[in-house]
Amino acid sequence: MSSEPFDSVWDAIEDTPEEAENMKLRSALMMALKDHIDRAGLSQAQAAKLFGVTQPRISDLMRGKIGLFGLDALVNMASAAGLRIEDAA
């Protein structure tokens, strides 16, 4: 087991720096989308309509199922919500 410190949990568990960065970005986007839904007081159905996805996809997002979301899908959802990508990263 390595005792070197990591900048994030993703750096510790992913195999490559590229995979770690992808996970960091996906995590940040998911948190920004969840925060947007919470702040706007949207139901999952309303958020699904706004983001252009199904309600079960919003449920997965709200439950933090990061493995079910690719970076492209999250960027598309953020764009549909009117979020700038700089806001999430």
Contacts in CASP RR format, 6 or more apart in sequence:
PFRMAT RR
TARGET T0000
AUTHOR 0000-0000-0000
METHOD contacts of the structure
MODEL  1
MSSEPFDSVWDAIEDTPEEAENMKLRSALMMALKDHIDRAGLSQAQAAKL
FGVTQPRISDLMRGKIGLFGLDALVNMASAAGLRIEDAA
6 12 0 8 1.000
8 20 0 8 1.000
8 24 0 8 1.000
10 19 0 8 1.000
10 20 0 8 1.000
10 21 0 8 1.000
10 23 0 8 1.000
10 24 0 8 1.000
10 27 0 8 1.000
11 17 0 8 1.000
11 20 0 8 1.000
13 20 0 8 1.000
14 20 0 8 1.000
14 23 0 8 1.000
22 71 0 8 1.000
23 66 0 8 1.000
25 71 0 8 1.000
25 74 0 8 1.000
25 88 0 8 1.000
25 89 0 8 1.000
26 66 0 8 1.000
26 67 0 8 1.000
26 69 0 8 1.000
26 70 0 8 1.000
26 71 0 8 1.000
26 74 0 8 1.000
27 66 0 8 1.000
28 88 0 8 1.000
28 89 0 8 1.000
29 71 0 8 1.000
29 74 0 8 1.000
29 75 0 8 1.000
29 77 0 8 1.000
29 78 0 8 1.000
29 85 0 8 1.000
29 88 0 8 1.000
29 89 0 8 1.000
30 61 0 8 1.000
30 64 0 8 1.000
30 66 0 8 1.000
30 69 0 8 1.000
30 74 0 8 1.000
31 88 0 8 1.000
32 78 0 8 1.000
32 83 0 8 1.000
32 87 0 8 1.000
32 88 0 8 1.000
33 51 0 8 1.000
33 61 0 8 1.000
33 74 0 8 1.000
33 77 0 8 1.000
33 78 0 8 1.000
33 81 0 8 1.000
33 83 0 8 1.000
33 88 0 8 1.000
34 61 0 8 1.000
34 62 0 8 1.000
34 64 0 8 1.000
36 81 0 8 1.000
36 83 0 8 1.000
37 44 0 8 1.000
37 47 0 8 1.000
37 58 0 8 1.000
37 61 0 8 1.000
37 62 0 8 1.000
42 50 0 8 1.000
44 55 0 8 1.000
44 58 0 8 1.000
44 59 0 8 1.000
44 62 0 8 1.000
45 55 0 8 1.000
45 58 0 8 1.000
47 58 0 8 1.000
48 54 0 8 1.000
48 55 0 8 1.000
48 57 0 8 1.000
48 58 0 8 1.000
50 80 0 8 1.000
50 81 0 8 1.000
51 57 0 8 1.000
51 58 0 8 1.000
51 77 0 8 1.000
51 80 0 8 1.000
51 81 0 8 1.000
52 77 0 8 1.000
52 80 0 8 1.000
53 73 0 8 1.000
53 77 0 8 1.000
60 68 0 8 1.000
60 69 0 8 1.000
61 69 0 8 1.000
61 77 0 8 1.000
75 85 0 8 1.000
78 85 0 8 1.000
78 88 0 8 1.000
79 85 0 8 1.000
END
